[in-house]
Amino acid sequence: MQNTSKNRAPAPKYVTTKQLSLPEFESPFERNLNLSNRWVILSKLLNI
């Protein structure tokens, strides 16, 4: 008898309804970031 693998459905992505969004929030560090800094570039590449 052969073992067959079953394809499982992807788990639904959980989105909390209690998380408050602050679209106007900006830290003082975000205002003066050097866009040519390698860490800033890396964070933009990782931010999906």
C-alpha positions, 0 to 999 in steps of 0.5 A: 500500500502506498502512502499518499500525501494530502494537500492541506488548505492554507491557514487563514490569515488572522487580522485582529480587530482590536489593533489600533492604527496610527497613520499619523504617527511618525517618530523623530527618527523617521523624519531624518533618515538618510535614504542611502544608508544601507540599513534603511535600504535593507529595511525597505527591501524587507518591508513587504 
